[in-house]
Amino acid sequence: MARAYSKNFNLAEIHNDVYDEDSKFIYTSDVNIANTVDSATSAIITTNAEHHEIHEGDHYYNEMVVHVPADDVLDIRIVAPDTTKWIHWAIEYNTEAEFEFTMYETIAITNAGTALTAVNNNRNSTNTTGLTSFDYITNVDLAAANADTNIVSASVIGQGHTGSGRSQAGASFGAGGEIVFKQGLGYCLRFENASNAEKYVDWKMEWYEHTNN
């Protein structure tokens, strides 16, 4: 078994001397970290995971507004790819009036809706999303919604009520800021208009696609 420790540390590089289990020297590896240190202050420069994924071209978003008739149902459907490049997803939304919302896991899309566009945050990147389906659909009632979005085998992983009377309400969904979708499964965020008039739902959802190690 090899063991390693670091010596000769400075701001420009780290030397790792690696030895075997008998303390016999094997090799020295150098890690240059000069580009991660601010030259004026010697502060270490870091970015968060989401910002890093933007630079890598693996971060996407979608912004949309949909007017939902009185008592109608809006379903946003997403199907994650069946790969280990997992979807780390979060959403913020506003509703013009009262809506019930439910987040379903393990849905099946029976009838296609209106395709949504996944916009790459890095406009210099040619990468495209790995989502196998990404759309929304509105229906006049729950029976019609369930005919288009099969929830027979689905689990409810989030539920609530947003809005009050005619006031605008803001909300977000995603424990800890994001949900990591299970590979190969379909998800549906359903909004049921609980008012007696056509009202809008607008959202901004963001996600990055990162290979699980």
trRosetta pair geometry for C-beta under 8 A, 3 or more apart (Angstrom, degrees):
i j d omega theta_ij theta_ji phi_ij phi_ji
1 20 7.7 125 75 -166 33 61
1 21 5.0 75 48 -72 68 112
2 18 5.5 10 -179 -179 123 105
2 19 6.8 156 -154 82 73 38
2 20 5.7 -52 -99 -108 70 49
2 21 7.4 -89 -76 -44 30 68
2 26 6.6 -33 -127 -2 120 156
3 18 7.6 166 83 -153 33 63
3 19 5.9 -21 63 66 80 88
3 21 7.3 95 -9 -94 101 52
4 16 5.2 16 -178 -178 125 106
4 17 6.9 166 -148 82 75 43
4 18 4.6 -29 -96 -103 100 74
4 19 7.4 160 -90 21 48 68
5 16 7.5 174 90 -146 21 69
5 17 6.8 -15 64 58 68 86
6 9 6.1 55 142 -67 116 103
6 14 5.5 -37 -145 -172 127 104
6 15 6.6 130 -156 75 70 55
6 16 5.5 -43 -95 -95 73 68
6 17 7.9 143 -115 16 26 73
7 15 5.8 -43 68 80 70 108
7 17 6.3 1 18 1 113 116
8 15 4.8 22 61 26 114 129
9 14 6.0 2 -116 -114 78 76
9 15 7.8 -132 -71 27 48 77
10 13 6.6 23 61 45 87 64
11 33 7.5 -111 173 86 49 100
11 34 7.4 80 130 -108 78 61
11 37 5.1 104 178 -132 107 172
11 42 5.9 -84 -113 -146 152 99
12 32 6.8 -29 163 -144 72 75
12 33 7.1 157 175 58 22 67
12 34 4.8 11 -140 -79 71 97
12 37 7.8 -95 -85 30 44 145
13 30 5.5 -10 -175 -168 128 97
13 31 6.3 151 -159 76 71 49
13 32 5.1 -33 -100 -103 93 55
13 33 6.6 155 -101 18 35 75
13 34 7.3 -16 -55 -42 72 89
14 30 7.3 151 76 -156 49 49
14 31 4.6 -8 54 55 99 104
14 33 6.6 42 -11 -8 98 118
15 28 5.7 -14 -169 -170 98 111
15 29 7.5 150 -158 76 49 44
15 30 5.9 -21 -101 -99 66 71
16 28 6.8 152 77 -157 48 57
16 29 4.7 -13 59 57 104 93
16 30 7.8 -166 21 -74 76 26
16 31 7.1 47 -11 -10 109 107
17 25 6.7 -47 -178 -134 105 96
17 27 7.9 -164 -146 102 51 33
17 28 5.2 -23 -97 -100 67 83
18 25 7.8 100 81 -160 49 55
18 26 4.6 -50 101 60 93 115
18 27 5.6 3 48 56 108 69
18 28 7.4 -179 12 -87 77 31
18 29 6.9 40 -19 -4 115 102
19 23 5.3 -1 168 -146 140 38
19 24 6.1 147 -161 67 84 33
19 25 5.6 -47 -102 -95 83 39
19 26 6.1 171 -110 -3 23 90
20 23 7.3 -67 70 3 61 12
20 24 4.8 -6 39 54 106 92
20 26 5.8 107 -39 -55 83 113
32 35 7.5 59 129 3 95 90
33 36 4.7 -49 -178 38 86 116
33 37 6.5 80 127 -24 88 103
34 37 6.2 -72 -156 35 35 106
36 44 5.9 8 142 -156 97 77
36 45 5.3 -150 -168 53 54 85
36 46 7.4 39 -164 -72 105 60
37 42 6.0 -12 -176 -150 110 49
37 43 7.2 156 -155 77 62 33
37 44 6.0 -38 -99 -102 68 53
37 45 6.7 -159 -83 2 14 91
38 41 4.8 10 97 47 126 88
38 42 6.5 -72 71 -12 77 8
38 43 4.6 12 27 52 123 83
38 44 7.8 -113 1 -54 84 8
38 45 5.8 116 -48 -52 84 104
39 42 7.9 21 -152 -69 15 50
47 51 4.1 -115 175 92 114 126
47 52 5.2 146 97 -58 116 79
47 55 7.5 78 93 -9 166 133
48 51 5.1 91 55 12 73 104
48 52 7.1 -135 99 -7 36 91
49 52 5.6 -57 -151 35 31 114
49 53 6.4 30 154 -20 66 104
49 208 7.6 -166 138 59 91 155
49 210 7.9 -21 176 -73 114 156
50 53 5.8 -54 -151 34 32 110
50 54 6.8 40 148 -24 63 99
50 59 6.4 92 -171 -115 70 138
50 206 7.7 41 -153 142 128 131
50 208 6.1 -170 -128 -22 65 138
51 54 5.6 -46 -156 26 37 116
51 55 6.9 35 149 -15 64 101
52 55 5.8 -55 -157 35 36 110
52 56 6.4 30 148 -15 68 109
53 56 5.4 -56 -144 42 37 112
53 58 4.7 -84 -167 76 90 95
53 59 4.3 112 115 -55 99 103
53 208 3.7 28 145 -147 162 146
53 209 7.8 142 -163 39 127 47
53 210 6.5 -81 -102 -69 126 104
54 57 7.8 42 175 -67 30 26
54 59 4.3 -46 -80 38 60 143
54 121 4.5 -64 -131 99 98 132
54 122 5.5 144 173 -51 65 95
54 208 7.8 -86 -51 -97 57 122
55 122 6.6 117 -120 -87 17 135
56 59 7.6 99 58 -14 83 89
56 122 7.6 -165 68 -16 29 154
57 120 6.2 5 -160 -168 74 128
57 122 4.5 -93 -96 62 66 139
57 124 7.6 -98 -88 83 112 72
57 125 2.9 158 -126 -126 120 152
57 126 7.6 7 -169 38 147 41
57 127 4.2 128 143 11 111 129
58 127 6.3 -58 -83 131 54 163
58 208 5.3 69 118 -166 88 88
58 209 4.9 -120 -176 57 99 79
58 210 6.6 108 134 -73 144 63
59 120 7.3 98 76 -158 54 61
59 121 4.5 -23 98 22 103 128
59 122 7.0 93 49 -14 92 92
59 206 7.2 3 -177 -175 94 97
59 207 7.4 -175 -150 99 58 36
59 208 4.3 -30 -99 -96 74 97
60 118 4.4 0 -177 -179 142 98
60 119 6.2 141 -160 69 76 41
60 120 5.7 -45 -99 -95 79 45
60 121 6.7 -145 -94 -18 23 83
60 129 5.3 1 -51 -78 167 111
60 206 7.2 168 90 -152 48 54
60 207 5.8 -12 61 64 90 78
60 208 7.3 151 15 -94 68 44
60 209 7.5 29 2 -16 111 103
61 118 7.7 130 57 -157 21 58
61 119 5.5 -34 65 63 72 97
61 121 6.2 73 -4 -69 105 93
61 204 6.4 -3 -173 -174 114 88
61 205 6.6 166 -152 88 63 50
61 206 4.6 -19 -100 -101 91 75
61 207 7.7 155 -86 19 47 59
62 116 5.3 38 -154 165 152 118
62 117 6.2 153 -118 76 100 58
62 118 6.1 -58 -60 -101 106 47
62 119 6.5 143 -85 9 54 90
62 134 7.7 -179 -54 171 158 126
62 203 7.8 23 102 102 86 99
62 204 7.4 174 86 -148 46 48
62 205 5.3 0 54 54 91 94
63 202 7.7 18 -176 180 78 95
63 203 7.1 -161 -138 96 49 52
63 204 4.7 -8 -100 -103 87 83
64 116 6.6 -72 -51 -129 149 109
64 136 7.4 174 126 -5 159 149
64 202 6.7 -165 99 -145 45 65
64 203 6.0 -1 56 53 81 84
65 200 5.4 4 -176 -174 100 126
65 201 7.2 172 -150 88 56 42
65 202 3.8 -20 -100 -97 86 99
65 203 7.9 161 -85 14 48 57
66 74 5.8 135 101 -131 140 140
66 136 6.4 -120 -65 128 155 152
66 138 6.9 -179 168 -58 130 122
66 200 6.6 154 80 -151 37 73
66 201 5.5 -10 59 59 89 88
66 202 7.6 162 17 -85 57 51
67 198 5.5 30 170 169 102 111
67 199 7.3 -175 -152 103 66 16
67 200 5.0 -43 -96 -91 61 81
68 72 5.1 -154 179 77 84 109
68 73 7.7 -90 -159 127 123 0
68 74 4.9 -84 -97 -41 129 118
68 99 7.8 70 66 -103 152 123
68 138 6.1 -168 -122 -126 79 128
68 191 6.7 -122 -63 105 167 115
68 193 4.7 -177 121 -56 118 127
68 198 6.7 174 85 -153 38 67
68 199 6.1 -23 60 69 88 64
68 200 6.9 137 10 -115 78 26
68 201 6.0 33 -14 -4 124 103
69 72 4.3 74 65 -14 82 133
69 138 7.4 109 18 164 90 137
69 140 7.6 -21 77 -115 129 67
69 193 7.0 -168 92 40 37 162
69 198 4.8 -35 -113 -98 47 91
70 193 6.0 -144 -145 122 27 133
70 195 6.3 -97 -124 98 81 71
70 196 5.2 22 -143 -172 132 31
70 197 5.2 7 -76 -69 109 8
70 198 6.0 -73 -34 -56 71 50
70 199 7.9 79 -85 -2 58 86
71 140 7.7 24 106 -179 93 60
71 141 7.1 -8 143 -94 100 75
71 192 7.9 -7 -161 180 42 83
71 193 5.7 -85 -42 84 11 99
71 194 7.9 60 -99 -112 55 23
71 196 7.6 20 -37 -114 94 47
72 138 5.5 28 156 -179 128 105
72 139 6.4 169 -165 84 86 37
72 140 5.7 -55 -112 -120 86 33
72 141 7.6 -78 -121 -58 48 38
72 192 8.0 -160 104 -147 32 53
72 193 5.3 32 50 21 62 125
73 138 6.7 157 82 -155 49 58
73 139 4.9 -16 59 60 101 89
73 140 7.8 -5 17 68 87 12
73 141 6.8 60 -9 -177 116 11
73 142 6.1 114 -55 -84 152 52
73 144 7.5 164 40 74 122 91
73 145 4.2 -47 94 -66 147 143
73 190 6.3 -12 -172 -167 103 101
73 191 7.1 158 -159 83 53 50
73 192 5.2 -18 -106 -103 82 72
73 193 7.4 -132 -74 8 36 80
74 136 6.5 -1 -175 -177 90 113
74 137 7.7 164 -152 85 50 38
74 138 5.2 -22 -98 -99 68 84
74 190 7.1 155 84 -156 53 50
74 191 4.4 -5 59 58 103 101
74 192 8.0 -160 26 -71 68 29
74 193 7.6 77 -9 -37 97 92
74 201 5.9 -155 60 30 163 144
75 113 7.2 -168 79 -55 96 156
75 136 6.4 168 89 -154 52 64
75 137 5.3 -10 59 58 100 83
75 138 7.6 175 18 -85 71 34
75 139 7.4 20 -3 3 109 106
75 145 5.9 141 -36 -158 125 106
75 148 7.1 172 42 96 148 115
75 149 5.0 -146 -173 -27 165 155
75 188 5.3 -22 -163 -163 103 112
75 189 7.5 146 -156 74 51 44
75 190 5.1 -15 -102 -103 76 79
75 191 7.9 -164 -71 25 34 66
76 116 7.6 32 -148 -38 93 151
76 135 7.9 -169 -151 102 51 36
76 136 4.8 -25 -102 -100 63 96
76 188 6.8 148 74 -156 50 55
76 189 4.5 -8 56 56 107 95
76 190 7.8 -156 25 -71 67 36
76 191 8.0 45 -8 -5 97 99
76 203 7.6 -34 -69 38 160 161
76 205 8.0 156 163 -33 151 149
77 107 6.8 -112 -131 93 101 135
77 109 5.4 103 165 -86 157 115
77 113 6.8 132 23 18 119 128
77 133 6.4 -29 123 125 105 112
77 134 7.5 -171 94 -133 67 25
77 135 5.6 -4 57 63 100 75
77 136 7.0 165 14 -94 74 39
77 137 7.2 10 -5 9 117 101
77 149 6.2 -155 -82 -111 126 119
77 186 6.6 -8 -169 -174 96 105
77 187 7.2 157 -154 84 49 51
77 188 5.1 -15 -100 -100 73 83
78 87 7.7 -167 154 142 129 166
78 89 7.4 126 120 -118 167 161
78 131 6.1 -70 -160 -143 86 128
78 133 7.0 165 -153 91 27 73
78 134 5.6 23 -115 -108 72 72
78 181 7.3 -107 116 -98 120 155
78 186 7.1 161 87 -156 44 59
78 187 4.8 -13 63 60 93 99
78 188 7.7 179 23 -77 67 39
79 109 7.0 -88 -47 -8 124 121
79 131 6.4 115 69 -173 61 80
79 132 4.6 -63 101 68 113 93
79 133 3.8 49 19 39 118 99
79 134 7.5 -119 29 -54 71 57
79 185 7.4 -145 -146 114 64 30
79 186 4.4 -26 -100 -100 84 81
79 187 7.5 176 -83 19 36 67
80 86 7.4 6 -169 -147 133 57
80 87 4.9 -130 -120 8 108 129
80 131 6.8 -57 -109 -118 36 69
80 132 7.4 21 104 14 14 95
80 181 4.1 178 -67 123 145 133
80 182 6.8 155 55 80 150 40
80 183 5.7 -122 123 -128 120 35
80 184 6.3 -39 87 1 90 17
80 185 5.8 18 37 53 111 62
80 186 7.6 -159 13 -82 71 32
80 187 7.3 53 -24 -7 97 108
81 85 6.5 6 73 69 130 96
81 87 7.7 127 22 -39 80 106
81 130 4.1 -53 -21 146 145 108
81 131 6.7 -120 -37 -100 86 21
81 132 5.6 128 -90 -34 64 98
81 183 6.6 -34 95 -151 55 86
81 184 7.2 -20 139 -72 28 52
82 132 7.9 9 -7 -28 79 144
82 183 5.3 100 -136 155 40 95
82 184 3.3 48 -98 -84 90 101
83 130 6.7 -78 40 173 130 147
83 183 6.1 -146 53 -149 29 129
84 183 6.7 -47 -87 -73 35 155
84 211 5.7 53 113 -156 91 74
84 212 4.6 -106 -180 42 95 97
85 130 5.7 92 95 12 127 167
85 209 5.2 35 158 167 103 98
85 210 6.8 178 -156 88 66 15
85 211 4.8 -35 -95 -84 72 69
85 212 7.7 -155 -89 -2 22 72
86 180 5.4 21 153 -170 132 100
86 181 6.6 177 -170 62 83 70
86 183 6.2 -88 -100 -65 79 93
86 209 7.2 178 83 -150 31 58
86 210 6.2 -28 58 66 80 70
86 211 7.6 123 9 -121 73 20
86 212 5.3 55 -10 -44 119 106
87 130 7.7 -144 -70 69 97 101
87 131 7.1 63 -91 -81 140 88
87 180 7.0 147 81 -156 52 50
87 181 4.2 5 65 31 108 118
87 207 5.3 1 -172 179 88 139
87 209 5.9 -21 -97 -101 60 78
88 178 4.9 21 174 166 84 144
88 179 7.7 169 -155 80 46 34
88 180 5.4 -19 -101 -97 69 75
88 207 5.8 157 78 -157 51 76
88 208 5.2 -10 56 57 109 78
88 209 7.5 -167 17 -80 79 28
88 210 6.2 15 -11 15 121 111
89 174 6.9 -145 109 -108 65 125
89 178 6.0 137 66 -159 30 85
89 179 5.3 -29 66 62 89 83
89 180 7.6 147 17 -97 76 24
89 181 5.9 43 2 -32 126 104
89 205 6.7 -1 -168 -178 94 108
89 206 7.5 163 -149 89 50 45
89 207 4.1 -17 -98 -96 68 117
90 172 7.2 5 177 -176 96 110
90 173 7.5 175 -159 84 58 57
90 174 4.0 -72 -123 -3 78 176
90 177 5.5 -30 -99 164 148 57
90 178 4.4 -76 -53 -95 103 67
90 179 7.1 142 -80 10 58 70
90 205 6.9 175 92 -153 42 66
90 206 5.6 -10 62 61 88 86
90 207 7.1 159 18 -80 59 66
91 172 6.6 170 95 -154 54 67
91 173 5.2 2 62 51 99 94
91 174 6.4 140 26 -31 63 116
91 189 7.0 -40 41 -69 165 171
91 203 5.6 -9 -172 -170 109 121
91 204 7.1 165 -152 87 62 43
91 205 4.0 -24 -100 -101 91 88
91 206 7.6 168 -86 19 45 60
92 170 7.2 3 179 -174 98 96
92 171 7.4 177 -155 95 60 38
92 172 4.5 -30 -104 -100 72 94
92 203 6.7 159 86 -153 46 68
92 204 5.4 -2 59 57 92 88
92 205 7.8 179 25 -81 54 46
93 162 7.8 73 94 127 104 173
93 170 7.4 173 95 -151 39 56
93 171 6.0 -17 65 66 79 81
93 172 7.3 146 17 -97 66 42
93 173 7.5 6 10 -1 109 101
93 201 6.2 1 -178 -176 123 91
93 202 6.5 169 -154 90 73 43
93 203 3.9 -26 -99 -98 94 89
93 204 7.6 -179 -80 22 54 53
94 168 6.0 3 -177 -179 113 101
94 169 6.6 161 -154 82 64 44
94 170 4.9 -29 -98 -97 84 69
94 171 7.6 145 -94 19 37 67
94 201 7.4 168 85 -154 51 47
94 202 5.2 -1 54 57 95 91
94 203 7.6 -169 21 -75 60 49
95 98 7.4 68 127 -126 132 7
95 99 4.6 -124 -146 10 156 124
95 162 5.0 113 24 110 135 115
95 163 4.5 -82 96 -54 117 122
95 168 7.3 169 84 -154 42 56
95 169 5.2 -11 56 58 87 97
95 171 7.5 0 2 15 101 112
95 191 7.1 -176 -101 -153 125 134
95 199 6.8 51 178 137 80 122
95 200 7.5 -174 -147 95 46 53
95 201 5.3 -12 -104 -105 78 77
96 163 7.3 26 86 -120 29 135
96 166 7.7 -24 155 -166 80 58
96 168 5.9 -34 -126 -104 44 76
96 199 4.0 -154 70 -168 114 97
96 200 4.7 79 -22 44 124 73
96 201 7.6 -107 1 -64 82 42
97 163 5.0 88 148 174 27 144
97 165 7.0 -90 -143 122 87 27
97 166 5.8 -30 -103 -119 99 40
97 167 7.6 108 -113 50 52 41
97 193 7.4 52 76 -154 109 84
97 194 7.5 -145 124 67 97 74
97 195 4.0 14 123 -47 145 147
97 197 7.2 101 -10 62 163 93
97 199 4.2 -103 20 -111 107 163
98 161 7.0 -8 -161 -176 92 96
98 162 7.3 163 -144 89 46 47
98 163 4.1 -159 -88 96 38 113
98 164 6.5 66 -77 -91 95 22
98 165 7.1 62 -36 -22 105 16
98 193 7.8 98 89 -168 64 49
98 194 4.1 -66 115 73 105 111
98 195 5.3 135 45 -55 86 85
99 161 7.5 170 88 -154 43 54
99 162 5.4 -11 61 62 88 92
99 163 5.6 79 11 12 73 131
99 191 4.7 -8 -180 -167 135 97
99 192 6.2 147 -163 68 72 46
99 193 5.9 -35 -104 -100 86 41
99 194 5.9 176 -102 7 26 93
99 195 8.0 -43 -62 -10 63 92
99 199 7.6 -146 -56 92 103 129
99 201 6.6 49 -61 -84 167 115
100 159 8.0 -6 -180 -168 89 83
100 160 7.7 -179 -154 98 57 36
100 161 5.6 -29 -105 -103 64 74
100 191 7.3 149 77 -157 47 46
100 192 4.3 -8 56 53 99 108
100 194 5.7 94 -19 -49 87 120
101 158 7.6 -20 120 122 98 98
101 159 7.0 179 95 -146 61 41
101 160 5.7 -5 58 61 94 76
101 161 7.5 172 18 -90 75 24
101 162 6.2 21 -6 2 119 112
101 171 8.0 -175 18 94 152 149
101 173 7.5 -120 132 -69 142 138
101 189 6.7 -3 -169 -178 107 85
101 190 6.5 159 -152 84 55 55
101 191 5.2 -17 -98 -98 86 67
101 192 7.5 -168 -75 17 37 73
102 156 6.0 -59 -166 -133 104 105
102 158 7.1 153 -161 91 39 64
102 159 5.0 6 -112 -108 73 84
102 189 7.7 172 86 -153 43 44
102 190 4.7 -8 57 57 89 107
102 192 7.9 32 2 -11 101 106
103 156 7.0 106 72 -162 59 60
103 157 5.2 -66 103 70 107 80
103 158 3.5 30 28 51 124 103
103 159 7.1 -129 22 -58 73 53
103 173 6.3 155 -60 -178 138 143
103 187 7.1 -8 -173 -171 86 101
103 188 7.4 168 -153 87 44 51
103 189 5.3 -12 -104 -104 77 73
103 190 7.7 -171 -79 19 29 74
104 107 5.1 74 114 -53 122 116
104 149 7.9 127 61 151 149 121
104 151 5.3 -74 -146 -128 158 112
104 154 4.1 2 -172 177 112 142
104 155 7.1 141 -157 70 62 38
104 156 6.2 -40 -99 -97 64 54
104 157 7.3 126 -129 16 15 84
104 187 6.6 162 86 -156 61 52
104 188 4.4 2 52 55 109 96
104 189 7.9 -163 22 -73 71 30
104 190 6.8 39 -7 -10 109 112
105 154 6.2 144 69 -159 39 81
105 155 4.9 -21 60 60 98 92
105 156 8.0 175 17 -91 81 8
105 157 5.0 48 -17 -15 117 127
105 182 7.1 70 -168 22 123 117
105 185 6.0 18 -175 151 84 139
105 186 8.0 147 -163 86 41 48
105 187 5.7 -15 -106 -105 58 82
106 153 5.3 -87 136 115 116 92
106 154 5.0 177 78 -112 78 54
106 155 6.0 59 28 8 114 84
106 185 5.3 -58 -83 -153 61 113
106 186 6.6 73 -146 55 18 75
107 149 5.5 -6 180 180 132 93
107 150 6.2 149 -169 75 71 59
107 151 5.5 -25 -113 -93 96 67
107 154 5.0 15 -75 -86 72 126
107 186 4.3 -99 67 109 71 111
107 187 6.6 111 21 -119 108 9
107 188 4.5 32 -6 -14 165 116
108 149 7.6 155 76 -164 45 48
108 150 4.1 -10 59 56 96 117
108 153 7.6 52 -15 40 106 111
108 186 6.0 138 -85 35 33 154
109 112 6.7 57 156 -89 124 51
109 113 7.9 -104 -152 -4 119 91
109 133 5.8 -139 5 156 154 162
109 135 7.6 86 -134 49 147 118
109 148 7.4 -13 -157 160 65 69
109 149 6.3 -23 -110 -110 56 67
109 150 7.7 -129 -57 18 10 85
109 186 6.4 -158 -24 -144 86 150
110 147 6.4 -107 79 155 149 48
110 148 5.5 -150 62 -153 99 26
110 149 6.8 -137 15 -67 92 19
110 150 5.3 101 -43 -32 109 99
111 137 7.3 113 96 -125 93 163
111 147 7.3 18 2 124 123 80
111 148 4.3 -69 48 -130 104 83
112 115 7.9 -8 177 -60 111 79
112 135 6.3 58 -168 45 73 175
112 137 7.8 165 145 -70 31 128
113 135 4.1 155 67 141 95 119
113 136 5.3 -122 128 94 145 27
113 137 3.0 -124 -101 -61 127 94
113 148 7.1 77 -63 169 97 134
114 135 5.8 156 74 -164 37 97
114 136 5.7 -24 59 62 93 75
114 137 6.8 152 9 -82 75 59
115 134 6.8 59 -159 87 70 75
115 135 5.1 -57 -101 -98 37 97
116 134 4.8 -96 60 141 99 93
116 135 5.6 179 -4 -106 85 33
116 136 6.1 73 -53 -12 114 92
118 128 7.2 105 83 -167 120 69
118 129 4.0 -4 108 -18 165 141
118 131 6.5 152 -52 24 148 128
118 134 6.2 24 -44 113 105 173
120 123 6.8 148 93 -88 93 37
120 125 5.1 -124 159 74 145 111
120 127 6.0 132 -113 72 140 84
120 128 7.4 -89 -54 -98 119 41
120 129 8.0 -159 -72 -45 82 79
122 125 4.1 61 96 -7 111 116
122 127 7.8 46 64 35 113 110
129 134 7.2 32 101 -29 150 153
129 209 6.8 150 -140 -36 66 143
130 209 5.5 132 19 -148 113 154
131 134 4.7 56 124 -48 145 115
133 186 7.1 -4 60 -117 126 104
137 145 7.8 153 103 -130 104 73
137 148 5.5 -120 115 142 155 151
137 149 7.2 175 57 -41 127 109
139 142 7.9 119 99 -90 124 13
139 144 3.9 -174 -176 105 123 107
139 145 4.1 -169 50 -68 142 70
139 147 7.8 148 -129 45 152 94
139 148 6.3 -170 -63 14 133 133
140 144 5.4 57 44 26 78 153
141 144 5.3 94 55 14 70 100
141 145 7.0 -128 105 -6 36 94
142 145 5.3 -55 -143 38 35 115
142 146 6.1 33 159 -19 69 105
142 192 7.3 -6 -74 -108 95 126
143 146 6.0 -56 -148 37 27 107
143 147 6.7 32 150 -24 61 104
144 147 5.6 -50 -152 28 35 116
144 148 6.9 22 154 -8 64 105
145 148 6.1 -67 -157 42 33 102
145 149 6.0 -25 165 35 72 106
145 190 7.0 88 171 -137 144 124
146 149 6.5 -73 -121 69 30 70
146 150 7.0 67 -177 -110 67 38
146 151 6.0 -82 -127 23 89 100
149 188 5.4 97 -175 -106 141 155
149 190 7.7 -175 87 -83 156 114
150 153 7.5 27 135 21 100 86
150 154 7.9 161 121 -29 58 108
151 154 4.0 -52 -159 18 73 135
151 188 7.0 -91 -86 44 107 144
154 188 7.4 -40 -127 31 153 113
156 159 5.7 12 175 -47 123 117
157 179 7.8 100 128 -135 138 145
158 173 5.8 99 154 -154 162 115
160 171 7.6 -170 99 -167 140 154
161 194 7.7 -2 -144 -2 99 158
162 169 4.8 177 170 109 87 137
162 171 4.8 -95 -115 -15 134 147
163 167 6.7 169 -159 77 68 75
163 168 7.6 -55 -118 -154 88 21
163 169 4.1 -143 -83 10 53 135
163 194 7.7 167 75 51 123 109
163 195 7.8 -70 129 -47 144 114
164 167 5.2 2 69 44 81 118
164 169 6.6 108 4 -66 74 126
166 195 7.9 95 -91 -130 61 141
173 179 7.9 -21 135 -20 85 123
173 189 6.9 156 64 -125 163 131
174 177 5.7 -13 116 151 116 16
174 178 5.0 -6 178 -100 128 18
174 179 5.1 -122 -131 -21 81 85
175 178 7.9 -51 69 69 51 31
175 179 6.6 76 32 -82 80 81
178 207 7.7 125 -143 -116 113 70
181 185 6.5 -153 176 63 94 99
181 187 6.2 -101 -123 -28 117 137
182 185 4.6 39 80 9 98 132
191 201 5.2 87 100 -79 174 160
193 198 7.9 -29 -153 -128 160 36
193 199 6.0 154 -136 44 114 103
195 199 5.4 69 44 -17 141 137
